């Protein structure tokens, strides 16, 4: 069976079988669900939600506003009409090889870095989308989507946008939250997401315009799905994912009192000093500290 799973991985995501990351786990789950007759998303859905170029194309076809984008292979040249642009691998996650390019002279190096991290050796070049960054955590069952939480994202900013922390619930008005939900649900439909978790990344600019960055048909990493959603909403997100995988409607019975939830990653000595201060002065607010 594992040989068949790896072959399916090669078909959907060529040259990617060396690393079992979140995207390949997605492919494996989809394959097993299909073979076992369990509920799950289609192979097309998984392909579109793990490949940034296929995703942008699906959004465009569904009439969802998208920025300029194009895909290039190793050795090919792109000529965007304007700058800045964002360059990233078509098929990786975790902020790998993402670069904001403002000077055309820097574009070849950014493409080379992205292609080098890509399993299929391709990069996508997109018009830069301005605004504050958020993610939206959803659960879907039989094509019906429910927004569990909106996450405020903190990054290192230009040029590489490495994530340094997350906050739930995000400080949005009820009107903006409803608008975000509407856009995300349309995008999930465009990708064909019908079952399980969704992690949608987007930006909201000063005018209140919402632009989707990308969507994963999976939980958000960085403890967003496993811990933050449960703390901030009281709902057991992990249980919901298991229930939908079993063909059961997810339970929205609260398992704890909702609270604000924050995760922060330690990159510098200053970050470590902040942690040590919290441990000394207000240890009761710490949910856990990773040994990593």
N, C-alpha and C positions, 0 to 999 in steps of 0.2 A: 504493500500500500504506500509506503514512503517513497518508493521509486515513482509511482504514479503521481503522488503529490508534487514531487520535485519536477516532474515533467510538465505538470500543469503550471507550476511557477515559471518554468522556462518559457512556456507558451505565452503567458500573460506579461511576464516581466523578464525578458531575456538577460542572461548573464548575472542574475541577481541572487542565485541560489547559495552563494557563499555566505551571505549574511541573513540570519533569521531575525529581521527587525519587525516593526509594527506592520509595515505594508505586506511583508511576506506572511506574517501571521494571519493577516486579513485574507490573503489568497488561500492559505491552507484551510482556514475555517470555512470559507465559501465552498471549497472543493469537497471537504468532508460532509458539510451539510447537504450538498447536492447528492453525493453518493449514498448517504444514509437516509435520504428522504426527509430531512429536517428543514424547518424554515430558514431562509437566509436570503442574502442579496445575490443578484445575478453576476455572472462573470464579467459582463459589460459594466455593471455598476462598480465592481472592484477595480477593473482596469481604469475607468474614468476617475475614480477617487484616489488612485495611487500614481497617476501620471498627470503632471500639471498642464501639459499641452492638451491632452485629451479632455481634461476638465474644463479648461478655458473654452475649448471648441464646443463642448456640451452646453456651457452657459450661454455662449453666443447664439447657438442654435435655438435655445429656449427663450431668447429675447431678454436675457438678464444682462444689464450693463457691464461691459468688460473693458479694460484698458487695451491699448495697442499691445499685441503680442506676436512673437514669431519664434520658431524653433530652428536651431542650427545643429548640425552634426560636427564631429571633430574635424577641424581644418577648414570649415566653412566660415564665411564672413557675414556679419549682419550690419545693416545700415539704417538704424532708427532715424526717424524724421526729426526727433527732438530728444533732448536730455533734460533731467536725469532719467535713467532706466534702472531696473533691477534685473540682475542676472542670477540664475540659479539652475541647478540640475533639474531635469524634467521629472526625476523619479526618486528623489531622496527626501528625507524628513530631518527634523532636529536642527534646523538652521544651517545645515552643511553647505559650505561654499556659496552662500548668498552674499552678493555684493551690490551696493548702490554705486552706479557709475555716473559721474557728472561730466567727465572729460572724455571725448571720443577716443583719445589716445590710450585710455586705460581699458577700453572695451575688450581688445583681444586677450589680455591677461585674465580678465574676469571670466570670459567664455572658456578659456583653457582650464581655469580652476574648477568651474562648474562641470565641464565635460569630464574632467579627471575624477570627480566624485560620482558621476552618473553611472548607473549600471548599464544603460543602453547607449552611453557615450553621446548624450545630447544635452543641450542647454536651452532654456527658454529665456527670451529677453522680453521684458514687459515695461510698459510705461510706469513710472514711479507713481504710486498712490499715496497722497499725503493724508494726515489725520492720526488721531489716537487709535491704538490697536486693541482689539478685543477678540475673545473667542466665545463661541456659543456651544453649550453642551446640551445635546438632545438625545431623546430616546424615541425610537420609531417602532411601531407595531402594525403590521398589515397596511403599511403606507400612511398611517396617521402619525404625525410628528408632535412631540411635546417638548417645549423648551424647559429644561431643568434649571439652568443657570447661565448668566452672562459673566464672563471673566475679563477683568481689566488686566492687560498684559504690560509688563515692563521689560524693556530691552536695552542693550548697549547703544542703540541708535546707529546712525550711519558710521561706517559703511556696511557692517556685517549683521547687525540686528540680532545678536545673540540674546536669548531670553534670560533675564536675571530674576524674575519673580512674577507672581500672579496674585490677584485679589478677587474674592467673591463675597457678596454680589458686587458687580461693577456699579459705580455711581452714575446710573442713567435714569432719566425721567421715565415714567410709566409709558408716556407717548412714544419715546424713542425706543424703549424696549419692545413695544408692540410692532413698531416699524422694522426693527432688527429681526424679530421673529418672522414677519411676513417675507422678508427678503431671503432669509435662510431656508425657510420651508420651500420656497420656490426653487432654490438652488438644490436642495435635497431631492426634490421631485425630478429636476433636470438630470441628476446623476443616477436616478433610479433607486435611491435608498428606500427600502421598505421595512427593514428589520434592524434592530440593534442600535448601538451608540453612534452618535455623530459628533464631530469636533470641527466646527467651522470658524476659520480665522478671517477677520474683516477689519476694515478701517472706517472711521467716521470722521469726516472733515468738518471744518468750521461752519459750513453751510448746513450740516446735518445729512449730507449725502453719504450713503452706505455703499461700499465697494467690497465684494468678496475677494479675499486673497487666495484661499484654498480651503478645501473641505476634505476631511478624512472620515470614512465610514467606520469609525472606531472611537474609543475613548481618547481624550486628550492625555498626553504624557505628562511628565513632571509632577505626578501625584494629583493632577487635576481631576481625572476620572475616579481614581482609586480612593482619594481622601477628601479633596476640597469640596466636591459636590455634596458629599454626605454631611460634612460639617456645616456648610452654608445653607443647605436646603432641608436637612433632616431626612432626605430620601436615600435609600440604599441603591446607588447607581449600579454597583457590581451585581447585586441581586437582580435588578431589572434586566441587565444584559443576559444573564443566565436564563431568566424566565422567557424572554423573547426567543432565545435560541432553542428553547424547549417547546415553542409554539404556544406559550401561555401569555395572556395579557399582563403587562408589568404592574406590580403593586405600587400604589402611591400612598401606602400607609407609612406615616413618619416613624422613624426608628430612634430619633433623637431631637433635641431642641435645636433649631437653626441658630447659628452664630456667624459672625464675620470670619472668613478664613483667608489666611495669607501664607504663601510659601516664598521663601527667599533663598537664593543660592549663594554659597560662599565662594567668591572669586579672589578677594583681596584680604589683607590683614585687617583693614578697616571693617569689612563685613564680619570677620571673626570677632572683632571687638564688640560689635553690636550684639551678636549672639551671646557673648559672655556677659554683657551688661543685662540682657533680658534674663539669662539664667540666674543672675545674682539678685536682680531687683524685682522680677515679675515672672518667676518660673511657672506659675499656675496657668499662664496663657499658652505655654508650649504644648502642642499636641504630640509631636515627636521630633527628635533631631536625628537625621540619618548618620549612620556610622561611616558612610562614604565621605 
